[in-house]
Structure formats: structure tokens, C-alpha cells
Amino acid sequence: MALYLEGYHRITTSLLLLGVSLAGFAPALAGSNDGWLDEQGATRLTNQMAKKGMMPATVDCRYSRNGPMNLSKFTFKRAPFKTTWRWYIGPPEYVASSEAEARNMGLHRTFSKKSRDWSTGQIAQCSIWSN
């Protein structure tokens, strides 16, 4: 019985340490406590997830309250074999021109969203494209 409890405590301690280390890792990726990513953080995160065979499934976007920077949050899904994907975030004009390039590459839109900052009237658009 003592051996079982000792093993149980070792597993519990390992899981606790893993949870603490992962909890410390998530805010470092996000760049802020609320989980919103700037362009560099979003690029870093999506590249890391691509190495794990994941691609963005959804994206939420908005303008930063501290300036005209675009911020985003992603959810991910397993990328099918040999999938090409792109994400675009910014003013609607920028996203529209980028989406034209995606269409020319043979990609189709899998997700799109617009967000309006009611205090400034600015619109941020975000979309995900894949083959």
C-alpha cells in the first residue's frame, strides 16, 4: 500500500510541475495576460503550432487600445496532410488585397470575422484560408 501511495504522489507531483511550467509558458507566448497576440506573437504561435501539424481553425481580431496595432486570438485544429494555409488580420482593405493573393494560390476562405471598435469606428478583419 505504501508503494502505491508513493507512486501516486510521484505522479501527482509530476503533473503539478507540468501544469505550473505550462501555465508559465502560455502568457509568454501571448505577450499579455489577456491572451491577445500582436502580429509577432501570432506569427510565432502559428509557426510553433504548424511544426506540431496544427493549423488555425478560428481567429478573433481587434485593434489594440494602445494604438493601431492588430491583436488576435486563435483556436487550432489538426492540419490535413499537405495543407497550405494562410491567415490575414488588419483593416478590411489590406485583408481584401491579401485574400486576392490567396485566391490566386488556389486557397479558399475557411473562416472570416470583422470586429468594430465602437469608440473609434475602426474595423479589424481577420480570415483564414486553406486548400
C-alpha positions in Angstrom: 0.0 0.0 0.0 2.8 2.5 0.8 4.5 1.8 -2.5 1.2 2.6 -4.4 0.8 5.9 -2.5 4.4 6.8 -3.1 4.0 6.2 -6.8 0.7 8.1 -6.7 2.4 11.1 -5.1 5.2 11.0 -7.6 2.7 11.1 -10.5 0.7 13.9 -8.8 3.8 15.9 -8.2 4.9 15.4 -11.8 1.5 16.5 -13.1 1.6 19.5 -10.8 5.1 20.6 -12.0 4.0 20.1 -15.6 0.9 22.3 -15.1 2.9 25.0 -13.4 5.5 25.0 -16.2 2.8 25.1 -18.9 0.9 27.9 -17.1 4.1 29.9 -17.1 4.6 29.2 -20.8 1.2 30.4 -22.1 1.4 34.1 -21.1 4.9 34.2 -22.5 3.5 33.2 -25.9 0.6 35.6 -25.6 2.6 38.6 -24.8 0.0 39.8 -22.4 -2.2 38.5 -19.6 -5.4 38.6 -21.5 -4.3 36.2 -24.3 -4.4 38.7 -27.2 -1.4 38.4 -29.5 0.3 41.1 -31.6 1.5 40.2 -35.1 4.9 38.9 -34.0 3.3 36.8 -31.2 0.7 35.5 -33.6 3.3 34.6 -36.2 5.4 32.9 -33.6 2.5 30.9 -32.2 1.1 29.8 -35.6 4.6 28.7 -36.7 5.1 26.7 -33.5 1.7 25.0 -34.0 2.5 24.3 -37.7 5.5 22.4 -36.5 3.1 20.2 -34.5 0.9 19.6 -37.5 -1.8 22.1 -36.4 -3.4 25.0 -38.3 -5.6 27.9 -37.3 -9.3 26.9 -37.1 -10.7 30.2 -36.0 -9.3 33.7 -35.3 -10.6 36.6 -33.3 -9.3 40.1 -34.0 -9.4 43.6 -32.7 -7.4 46.8 -32.6 -5.2 47.5 -29.6 -6.4 50.1 -27.1 -2.8 51.4 -27.0 -2.6 52.2 -30.7 -3.4 51.0 -34.2 -1.9 47.5 -33.6 -4.0 44.5 -34.6 -4.4 41.8 -31.9 -5.6 38.3 -32.4 -6.6 35.0 -30.6 -6.5 31.7 -32.4 -8.0 28.2 -31.9 -6.3 25.3 -33.7 -7.1 22.0 -35.3 -5.1 19.2 -36.8 -4.0 20.2 -40.3 -4.8 17.6 -43.0 -1.8 16.2 -44.8 -0.1 18.7 -47.3 -2.4 21.5 -46.3 -1.4 25.0 -47.2 -2.9 27.8 -45.1 -2.7 31.5 -44.5 -4.2 33.9 -42.0 -4.7 37.6 -42.5 -5.5 40.3 -40.0 -5.9 44.1 -40.4 -8.0 46.8 -42.0 -10.6 45.4 -44.5 -8.7 46.9 -47.5 -5.4 45.1 -46.5 -7.2 41.8 -45.9 -9.1 42.1 -49.2 -5.9 42.5 -51.2 -4.2 39.6 -49.3 -7.3 37.4 -49.9 -7.0 38.1 -53.7 -3.5 36.6 -53.5 -4.8 33.6 -51.6 -7.5 33.0 -54.3 -4.8 33.1 -56.9 -2.9 30.4 -55.0 -6.0 28.2 -55.2 -6.9 28.7 -51.5 -10.4 29.2 -50.2 -11.7 31.0 -47.1 -12.4 28.7 -44.2 -13.1 31.4 -41.6 -13.7 35.1 -41.5 -14.7 37.7 -39.0 -15.0 41.5 -38.7 -14.7 43.5 -35.4 -15.6 47.1 -34.9 -14.1 49.3 -32.2 -17.2 51.3 -31.3 -15.2 54.1 -29.7 -13.2 54.9 -32.9 -15.3 53.2 -35.6 -12.3 51.3 -36.9 -12.9 47.8 -38.3 -10.5 45.0 -38.0 -11.0 42.0 -40.2 -9.4 38.5 -39.9 -9.6 35.5 -42.1 -8.1 32.0 -42.5 -7.6 30.4 -46.0 -6.5 26.9 -46.9 -6.5 24.5 -49.8 
